[in-house]
Amino acid sequence: MLGGVLLVIFLLSFPLVIGLGTVVLAAILGESLHRDARVRNEASELLELNI
């Protein structure tokens, strides 16, 4: 009986864990790409036109 309850809890929480994991990975990737873009375009004169 305990095994069945644990299995149901695991199956219900699995999509939530996967969803939050992908959100964390997307945030890390987005921040690293944003920092890379700032470093690459540091001396660009187009930054002055950016509002």
N, CA, C, O and CB atoms as a CASP TS submission, in Angstrom:
PFRMAT TS
TARGET T0000
AUTHOR 0000-0000-0000
METHOD Language model
MODEL 1
PARENT N/A
ATOM      1  N   MET     1       0.822  -1.196   0.000  1.00  0.00           N
ATOM      2  CA  MET     1       0.000   0.000   0.000  1.00  0.00           C
ATOM      3  C   MET     1       0.869   1.264   0.000  1.00  0.00           C
ATOM      4  O   MET     1       0.580   2.221  -0.719  1.00  0.00           O
ATOM      5  CB  MET     1      -0.937  -0.004   1.211  1.00  0.00           C
ATOM      6  N   LEU     2       1.915   1.260   0.798  1.00  0.00           N
ATOM      7  CA  LEU     2       2.796   2.418   0.861  1.00  0.00           C
ATOM      8  C   LEU     2       3.498   2.641  -0.481  1.00  0.00           C
ATOM      9  O   LEU     2       3.690   3.779  -0.911  1.00  0.00           O
ATOM     10  CB  LEU     2       3.831   2.241   1.983  1.00  0.00           C
ATOM     11  N   GLY     3       3.877   1.545  -1.133  1.00  0.00           N
ATOM     12  CA  GLY     3       4.539   1.663  -2.431  1.00  0.00           C
ATOM     13  C   GLY     3       3.636   2.300  -3.470  1.00  0.00           C
ATOM     14  O   GLY     3       4.095   3.092  -4.292  1.00  0.00           O
ATOM     15  N   GLY     4       2.354   1.959  -3.441  1.00  0.00           N
ATOM     16  CA  GLY     4       1.398   2.541  -4.375  1.00  0.00           C
ATOM     17  C   GLY     4       1.219   4.033  -4.145  1.00  0.00           C
ATOM     18  O   GLY     4       1.135   4.807  -5.099  1.00  0.00           O
ATOM     19  N   VAL     5       1.160   4.433  -2.889  1.00  0.00           N
ATOM     20  CA  VAL     5       1.014   5.851  -2.558  1.00  0.00           C
ATOM     21  C   VAL     5       2.257   6.614  -3.001  1.00  0.00           C
ATOM     22  O   VAL     5       2.147   7.697  -3.576  1.00  0.00           O
ATOM     23  CB  VAL     5       0.773   6.041  -1.040  1.00  0.00           C
ATOM     24  N   LEU     6       3.431   6.061  -2.739  1.00  0.00           N
ATOM     25  CA  LEU     6       4.667   6.724  -3.160  1.00  0.00           C
ATOM     26  C   LEU     6       4.753   6.834  -4.678  1.00  0.00           C
ATOM     27  O   LEU     6       5.224   7.843  -5.202  1.00  0.00           O
ATOM     28  CB  LEU     6       5.881   5.968  -2.623  1.00  0.00           C
ATOM     29  N   LEU     7       4.309   5.818  -5.375  1.00  0.00           N
ATOM     30  CA  LEU     7       4.323   5.838  -6.839  1.00  0.00           C
ATOM     31  C   LEU     7       3.393   6.923  -7.375  1.00  0.00           C
ATOM     32  O   LEU     7       3.752   7.643  -8.307  1.00  0.00           O
ATOM     33  CB  LEU     7       3.915   4.464  -7.401  1.00  0.00           C
ATOM     34  N   VAL     8       2.205   7.043  -6.794  1.00  0.00           N
ATOM     35  CA  VAL     8       1.261   8.071  -7.232  1.00  0.00           C
ATOM     36  C   VAL     8       1.830   9.461  -6.956  1.00  0.00           C
ATOM     37  O   VAL     8       1.728  10.347  -7.805  1.00  0.00           O
ATOM     38  CB  VAL     8      -0.104   7.896  -6.526  1.00  0.00           C
ATOM     39  N   ILE     9       2.420   9.662  -5.791  1.00  0.00           N
ATOM     40  CA  ILE     9       3.021  10.962  -5.467  1.00  0.00           C
ATOM     41  C   ILE     9       4.145  11.284  -6.439  1.00  0.00           C
ATOM     42  O   ILE     9       4.261  12.419  -6.902  1.00  0.00           O
ATOM     43  CB  ILE     9       3.551  10.973  -4.020  1.00  0.00           C
ATOM     44  N   PHE    10       4.973  10.294  -6.751  1.00  0.00           N
ATOM     45  CA  PHE    10       6.075  10.501  -7.697  1.00  0.00           C
ATOM     46  C   PHE    10       5.546  10.851  -9.085  1.00  0.00           C
ATOM     47  O   PHE    10       6.059  11.766  -9.729  1.00  0.00           O
ATOM     48  CB  PHE    10       6.961   9.248  -7.773  1.00  0.00           C
ATOM     49  N   LEU    11       4.537  10.139  -9.547  1.00  0.00           N
ATOM     50  CA  LEU    11       4.003  10.390 -10.883  1.00  0.00           C
ATOM     51  C   LEU    11       3.309  11.745 -10.972  1.00  0.00           C
ATOM     52  O   LEU    11       3.312  12.368 -12.034  1.00  0.00           O
ATOM     53  CB  LEU    11       3.033   9.286 -11.273  1.00  0.00           C
ATOM     54  N   LEU    12       2.720  12.205  -9.886  1.00  0.00           N
ATOM     55  CA  LEU    12       2.077  13.518  -9.905  1.00  0.00           C
ATOM     56  C   LEU    12       3.085  14.659  -9.816  1.00  0.00           C
ATOM     57  O   LEU    12       2.845  15.737 -10.359  1.00  0.00           O
ATOM     58  CB  LEU    12       1.087  13.625  -8.765  1.00  0.00           C
ATOM     59  N   SER    13       4.203  14.437  -9.143  1.00  0.00           N
ATOM     60  CA  SER    13       5.185  15.502  -8.986  1.00  0.00           C
ATOM     61  C   SER    13       6.215  15.522 -10.113  1.00  0.00           C
ATOM     62  O   SER    13       6.908  16.526 -10.281  1.00  0.00           O
ATOM     63  CB  SER    13       5.887  15.356  -7.659  1.00  0.00           C
ATOM     64  N   PHE    14       6.336  14.454 -10.883  1.00  0.00           N
ATOM     65  CA  PHE    14       7.339  14.373 -11.937  1.00  0.00           C
ATOM     66  C   PHE    14       7.208  15.488 -12.972  1.00  0.00           C
ATOM     67  O   PHE    14       8.221  16.106 -13.298  1.00  0.00           O
ATOM     68  CB  PHE    14       7.245  13.038 -12.622  1.00  0.00           C
ATOM     69  N   PRO    15       6.014  15.784 -13.513  1.00  0.00           N
ATOM     70  CA  PRO    15       5.924  16.882 -14.498  1.00  0.00           C
ATOM     71  C   PRO    15       6.311  18.240 -13.912  1.00  0.00           C
ATOM     72  O   PRO    15       6.889  19.072 -14.611  1.00  0.00           O
ATOM     73  CB  PRO    15       4.509  16.964 -15.055  1.00  0.00           C
ATOM     74  N   LEU    16       6.000  18.466 -12.653  1.00  0.00           N
ATOM     75  CA  LEU    16       6.368  19.719 -12.010  1.00  0.00           C
ATOM     76  C   LEU    16       7.878  19.848 -11.887  1.00  0.00           C
ATOM     77  O   LEU    16       8.434  20.915 -12.146  1.00  0.00           O
ATOM     78  CB  LEU    16       5.718  19.823 -10.635  1.00  0.00           C
ATOM     79  N   VAL    17       8.540  18.776 -11.497  1.00  0.00           N
ATOM     80  CA  VAL    17      10.001  18.794 -11.353  1.00  0.00           C
ATOM     81  C   VAL    17      10.666  19.012 -12.709  1.00  0.00           C
ATOM     82  O   VAL    17      11.617  19.786 -12.814  1.00  0.00           O
ATOM     83  CB  VAL    17      10.504  17.476 -10.716  1.00  0.00           C
ATOM     84  N   ILE    18      10.181  18.346 -13.731  1.00  0.00           N
ATOM     85  CA  ILE    18      10.742  18.508 -15.078  1.00  0.00           C
ATOM     86  C   ILE    18      10.506  19.926 -15.580  1.00  0.00           C
ATOM     87  O   ILE    18      11.406  20.528 -16.165  1.00  0.00           O
ATOM     88  CB  ILE    18      10.125  17.485 -16.056  1.00  0.00           C
ATOM     89  N   GLY    19       9.314  20.466 -15.362  1.00  0.00           N
ATOM     90  CA  GLY    19       9.007  21.824 -15.798  1.00  0.00           C
ATOM     91  C   GLY    19       9.879  22.858 -15.128  1.00  0.00           C
ATOM     92  O   GLY    19      10.380  23.764 -15.794  1.00  0.00           O
ATOM     93  N   LEU    20      10.074  22.747 -13.830  1.00  0.00           N
ATOM     94  CA  LEU    20      10.915  23.708 -13.117  1.00  0.00           C
ATOM     95  C   LEU    20      12.381  23.549 -13.508  1.00  0.00           C
ATOM     96  O   LEU    20      13.123  24.530 -13.553  1.00  0.00           O
ATOM     97  CB  LEU    20      10.753  23.538 -11.602  1.00  0.00           C
ATOM     98  N   GLY    21      12.791  22.333 -13.787  1.00  0.00           N
ATOM     99  CA  GLY    21      14.175  22.105 -14.218  1.00  0.00           C
ATOM    100  C   GLY    21      14.469  22.776 -15.549  1.00  0.00           C
ATOM    101  O   GLY    21      15.541  23.352 -15.734  1.00  0.00           O
ATOM    102  N   THR    22      13.522  22.704 -16.473  1.00  0.00           N
ATOM    103  CA  THR    22      13.744  23.336 -17.768  1.00  0.00           C
ATOM    104  C   THR    22      13.706  24.856 -17.653  1.00  0.00           C
ATOM    105  O   THR    22      14.395  25.550 -18.400  1.00  0.00           O
ATOM    106  CB  THR    22      12.699  22.859 -18.777  1.00  0.00           C
ATOM    107  N   VAL    23      12.907  25.378 -16.721  1.00  0.00           N
ATOM    108  CA  VAL    23      12.875  26.826 -16.506  1.00  0.00           C
ATOM    109  C   VAL    23      14.227  27.305 -15.995  1.00  0.00           C
ATOM    110  O   VAL    23      14.724  28.346 -16.425  1.00  0.00           O
ATOM    111  CB  VAL    23      11.756  27.211 -15.508  1.00  0.00           C
ATOM    112  N   VAL    24      14.817  26.555 -15.090  1.00  0.00           N
ATOM    113  CA  VAL    24      16.125  26.919 -14.546  1.00  0.00           C
ATOM    114  C   VAL    24      17.189  26.872 -15.647  1.00  0.00           C
ATOM    115  O   VAL    24      18.021  27.774 -15.748  1.00  0.00           O
ATOM    116  CB  VAL    24      16.511  25.975 -13.381  1.00  0.00           C
ATOM    117  N   LEU    25      17.160  25.829 -16.464  1.00  0.00           N
ATOM    118  CA  LEU    25      18.125  25.735 -17.561  1.00  0.00           C
ATOM    119  C   LEU    25      17.945  26.876 -18.560  1.00  0.00           C
ATOM    120  O   LEU    25      18.931  27.422 -19.055  1.00  0.00           O
ATOM    121  CB  LEU    25      17.985  24.388 -18.277  1.00  0.00           C
ATOM    122  N   ALA    26      16.704  27.242 -18.860  1.00  0.00           N
ATOM    123  CA  ALA    26      16.458  28.343 -19.788  1.00  0.00           C
ATOM    124  C   ALA    26      16.962  29.667 -19.214  1.00  0.00           C
ATOM    125  O   ALA    26      17.501  30.493 -19.950  1.00  0.00           O
ATOM    126  CB  ALA    26      14.959  28.445 -20.112  1.00  0.00           C
ATOM    127  N   ALA    27      16.795  29.874 -17.915  1.00  0.00           N
ATOM    128  CA  ALA    27      17.277  31.109 -17.286  1.00  0.00           C
ATOM    129  C   ALA    27      18.795  31.182 -17.319  1.00  0.00           C
ATOM    130  O   ALA    27      19.360  32.244 -17.583  1.00  0.00           O
ATOM    131  CB  ALA    27      16.781  31.206 -15.840  1.00  0.00           C
ATOM    132  N   ILE    28      19.455  30.070 -17.054  1.00  0.00           N
ATOM    133  CA  ILE    28      20.920  30.047 -17.088  1.00  0.00           C
ATOM    134  C   ILE    28      21.432  30.301 -18.501  1.00  0.00           C
ATOM    135  O   ILE    28      22.367  31.079 -18.696  1.00  0.00           O
ATOM    136  CB  ILE    28      21.452  28.700 -16.567  1.00  0.00           C
ATOM    137  N   LEU    29      20.826  29.652 -19.476  1.00  0.00           N
ATOM    138  CA  LEU    29      21.239  29.838 -20.865  1.00  0.00           C
ATOM    139  C   LEU    29      20.980  31.267 -21.329  1.00  0.00           C
ATOM    140  O   LEU    29      21.832  31.862 -21.989  1.00  0.00           O
ATOM    141  CB  LEU    29      20.508  28.850 -21.775  1.00  0.00           C
ATOM    142  N   GLY    30      19.831  31.821 -20.999  1.00  0.00           N
ATOM    143  CA  GLY    30      19.503  33.186 -21.394  1.00  0.00           C
ATOM    144  C   GLY    30      20.457  34.199 -20.794  1.00  0.00           C
ATOM    145  O   GLY    30      20.898  35.120 -21.480  1.00  0.00           O
ATOM    146  N   GLU    31      20.779  34.039 -19.526  1.00  0.00           N
ATOM    147  CA  GLU    31      21.690  34.986 -18.875  1.00  0.00           C
ATOM    148  C   GLU    31      23.096  34.877 -19.451  1.00  0.00           C
ATOM    149  O   GLU    31      23.759  35.894 -19.650  1.00  0.00           O
ATOM    150  CB  GLU    31      21.723  34.744 -17.359  1.00  0.00           C
ATOM    151  N   SER    32      23.559  33.665 -19.719  1.00  0.00           N
ATOM    152  CA  SER    32      24.908  33.513 -20.271  1.00  0.00           C
ATOM    153  C   SER    32      24.996  34.081 -21.689  1.00  0.00           C
ATOM    154  O   SER    32      26.007  34.683 -22.050  1.00  0.00           O
ATOM    155  CB  SER    32      25.318  32.033 -20.272  1.00  0.00           C
ATOM    156  N   LEU    33      23.959  33.897 -22.486  1.00  0.00           N
ATOM    157  CA  LEU    33      23.965  34.470 -23.837  1.00  0.00           C
ATOM    158  C   LEU    33      23.865  35.998 -23.795  1.00  0.00           C
ATOM    159  O   LEU    33      24.463  36.681 -24.626  1.00  0.00           O
ATOM    160  CB  LEU    33      22.806  33.890 -24.667  1.00  0.00           C
ATOM    161  N   HIS    34      23.120  36.528 -22.841  1.00  0.00           N
ATOM    162  CA  HIS    34      23.008  37.984 -22.702  1.00  0.00           C
ATOM    163  C   HIS    34      24.349  38.591 -22.306  1.00  0.00           C
ATOM    164  O   HIS    34      24.740  39.631 -22.837  1.00  0.00           O
ATOM    165  CB  HIS    34      21.933  38.348 -21.659  1.00  0.00           C
ATOM    166  N   ARG    35      25.051  37.955 -21.383  1.00  0.00           N
ATOM    167  CA  ARG    35      26.378  38.448 -20.983  1.00  0.00           C
ATOM    168  C   ARG    35      27.367  38.374 -22.141  1.00  0.00           C
ATOM    169  O   ARG    35      28.177  39.281 -22.330  1.00  0.00           O
ATOM    170  CB  ARG    35      26.913  37.641 -19.787  1.00  0.00           C
ATOM    171  N   ASP    36      27.298  37.293 -22.916  1.00  0.00           N
ATOM    172  CA  ASP    36      28.183  37.147 -24.072  1.00  0.00           C
ATOM    173  C   ASP    36      27.914  38.248 -25.092  1.00  0.00           C
ATOM    174  O   ASP    36      28.852  38.796 -25.670  1.00  0.00           O
ATOM    175  CB  ASP    36      28.003  35.762 -24.722  1.00  0.00           C
ATOM    176  N   ALA    37      26.649  38.576 -25.318  1.00  0.00           N
ATOM    177  CA  ALA    37      26.303  39.627 -26.279  1.00  0.00           C
ATOM    178  C   ALA    37      26.810  40.986 -25.802  1.00  0.00           C
ATOM    179  O   ALA    37      27.285  41.784 -26.609  1.00  0.00           O
ATOM    180  CB  ALA    37      24.778  39.677 -26.497  1.00  0.00           C
ATOM    181  N   ARG    38      26.716  41.257 -24.501  1.00  0.00           N
ATOM    182  CA  ARG    38      27.225  42.533 -23.982  1.00  0.00           C
ATOM    183  C   ARG    38      28.731  42.636 -24.153  1.00  0.00           C
ATOM    184  O   ARG    38      29.245  43.706 -24.479  1.00  0.00           O
ATOM    185  CB  ARG    38      26.859  42.695 -22.506  1.00  0.00           C
ATOM    186  N   VAL    39      29.446  41.538 -23.938  1.00  0.00           N
ATOM    187  CA  VAL    39      30.907  41.555 -24.079  1.00  0.00           C
ATOM    188  C   VAL    39      31.299  41.728 -25.541  1.00  0.00           C
ATOM    189  O   VAL    39      32.220  42.485 -25.846  1.00  0.00           O
ATOM    190  CB  VAL    39      31.525  40.258 -23.513  1.00  0.00           C
ATOM    191  N   ARG    40      30.617  41.042 -26.443  1.00  0.00           N
ATOM    192  CA  ARG    40      30.971  41.117 -27.859  1.00  0.00           C
ATOM    193  C   ARG    40      30.676  42.494 -28.461  1.00  0.00           C
ATOM    194  O   ARG    40      31.387  42.936 -29.363  1.00  0.00           O
ATOM    195  CB  ARG    40      30.221  40.047 -28.635  1.00  0.00           C
ATOM    196  N   ASN    41      29.649  43.165 -27.977  1.00  0.00           N
ATOM    197  CA  ASN    41      29.231  44.442 -28.572  1.00  0.00           C
ATOM    198  C   ASN    41      29.578  45.617 -27.679  1.00  0.00           C
ATOM    199  O   ASN    41      28.910  46.650 -27.727  1.00  0.00           O
ATOM    200  CB  ASN    41      27.733  44.435 -28.847  1.00  0.00           C
ATOM    201  N   GLU    42      30.598  45.478 -26.877  1.00  0.00           N
ATOM    202  CA  GLU    42      30.954  46.517 -25.924  1.00  0.00           C
ATOM    203  C   GLU    42      31.350  47.826 -26.596  1.00  0.00           C
ATOM    204  O   GLU    42      30.977  48.896 -26.117  1.00  0.00           O
ATOM    205  CB  GLU    42      32.075  46.040 -25.051  1.00  0.00           C
ATOM    206  N   ALA    43      32.089  47.763 -27.683  1.00  0.00           N
ATOM    207  CA  ALA    43      32.587  48.975 -28.342  1.00  0.00           C
ATOM    208  C   ALA    43      31.752  49.372 -29.558  1.00  0.00           C
ATOM    209  O   ALA    43      32.220  50.137 -30.402  1.00  0.00           O
ATOM    210  CB  ALA    43      34.029  48.775 -28.766  1.00  0.00           C
ATOM    211  N   SER    44      30.558  48.879 -29.656  1.00  0.00           N
ATOM    212  CA  SER    44      29.723  49.176 -30.821  1.00  0.00           C
ATOM    213  C   SER    44      29.086  50.557 -30.689  1.00  0.00           C
ATOM    214  O   SER    44      28.602  50.930 -29.621  1.00  0.00           O
ATOM    215  CB  SER    44      28.634  48.101 -30.993  1.00  0.00           C
ATOM    216  N   GLU    45      29.094  51.307 -31.785  1.00  0.00           N
ATOM    217  CA  GLU    45      28.445  52.617 -31.747  1.00  0.00           C
ATOM    218  C   GLU    45      26.932  52.497 -31.824  1.00  0.00           C
ATOM    219  O   GLU    45      26.230  53.482 -31.598  1.00  0.00           O
ATOM    220  CB  GLU    45      28.950  53.489 -32.885  1.00  0.00           C
ATOM    221  N   LEU    46      26.416  51.324 -32.134  1.00  0.00           N
ATOM    222  CA  LEU    46      24.972  51.124 -32.169  1.00  0.00           C
ATOM    223  C   LEU    46      24.366  51.146 -30.774  1.00  0.00           C
ATOM    224  O   LEU    46      23.164  51.367 -30.629  1.00  0.00           O
ATOM    225  CB  LEU    46      24.640  49.812 -32.853  1.00  0.00           C
ATOM    226  N   LEU    47      25.174  50.923 -29.748  1.00  0.00           N
ATOM    227  CA  LEU    47      24.652  50.952 -28.386  1.00  0.00           C
ATOM    228  C   LEU    47      24.173  52.343 -27.999  1.00  0.00           C
ATOM    229  O   LEU    47      23.268  52.474 -27.175  1.00  0.00           O
ATOM    230  CB  LEU    47      25.711  50.479 -27.406  1.00  0.00           C
ATOM    231  N   GLU    48      24.758  53.376 -28.574  1.00  0.00           N
ATOM    232  CA  GLU    48      24.333  54.740 -28.285  1.00  0.00           C
ATOM    233  C   GLU    48      22.939  55.011 -28.829  1.00  0.00           C
ATOM    234  O   GLU    48      22.215  55.842 -28.281  1.00  0.00           O
ATOM    235  CB  GLU    48      25.324  55.738 -28.869  1.00  0.00           C
ATOM    236  N   LEU    49      22.551  54.323 -29.897  1.00  0.00           N
ATOM    237  CA  LEU    49      21.245  54.525 -30.504  1.00  0.00           C
ATOM    238  C   LEU    49      20.157  53.704 -29.802  1.00  0.00           C
ATOM    239  O   LEU    49      18.966  53.949 -29.993  1.00  0.00           O
ATOM    240  CB  LEU    49      21.300  54.163 -31.981  1.00  0.00           C
ATOM    241  N   ASN    50      20.563  52.758 -29.013  1.00  0.00           N
ATOM    242  CA  ASN    50      19.609  51.886 -28.320  1.00  0.00           C
ATOM    243  C   ASN    50      18.953  52.636 -27.176  1.00  0.00           C
ATOM    244  O   ASN    50      19.626  53.187 -26.305  1.00  0.00           O
ATOM    245  CB  ASN    50      20.305  50.614 -27.794  1.00  0.00           C
ATOM    246  N   ILE    51      17.634  52.648 -27.194  1.00  0.00           N
ATOM    247  CA  ILE    51      16.898  53.362 -26.140  1.00  0.00           C
ATOM    248  C   ILE    51      16.383  52.383 -25.118  1.00  0.00           C
ATOM    249  O   ILE    51      15.737  52.784 -24.150  1.00  0.00           O
ATOM    250  CB  ILE    51      15.732  54.175 -26.729  1.00  0.00           C
TER
END
